[in-house]
Amino acid sequence: MYVKFRELSSSFGLNDHSMAGAYLYRWPFREEPAIGARAFVDGGYGVSPVVVVGLAGERDAKRYGGDIVSLLRLARAEEVSSEVHGVDDDEREFSAARVAVGLSPLPGFEDVDASEVPPTAGELSAEEADRAGRAWWRIWKAAEVAERPTDEQKAFSAVAFRWFAIRDRQNKK
């Protein structure tokens, strides 16, 4: 299967017929694979949600040439439903994230504050730093998908990588 890293509620990429930015994973489930299926993978920075954007065959696997990792599990309907109903307005989240990294809030969202997103600095355990890093990773990737300004994307990615570095440093102790 070709998948793209997306939040469970995201429809982005479903109508994008290019495989640019897609990753090849093995489908290990009894259910038939389907475009738009939501699942979870070990994406290198922990378990992450993905959406199936293309079907793959043996030719794709041979062309890839390496080991193809399996999807971990399918997303349950209640997980997708709760995320869809619990999604905050993207612009509000981007505005809060901008404030957290020292940029100005977006017009119409001047009332946000940095406490609406994970911290950008401070003392956290390895587990907390991992959670904060993954949250900032998702904010960064959502900013890329939304084609937010480059300075914003760079600021969000810098925070994510900072938390991952803290997590990794603490795990080495």
Secondary structure, DSSP 4 states (H G I P E B T S, - for coil): -EEEE--TT--TTTT--S-TT-EE-B--SSSPP-TT-EEEEE-SSSEEEEEEEE---HHHHHHH-SPPPBP-EEPPHHHHHHHHHHPPPHHHHHHHHHHHTTPPPPTT-TT--GGGS--SSS---HHHHHHHHHHHHHHHHHHHHTT--HHHHHHHHHHHHHHHHHHHHHHH-
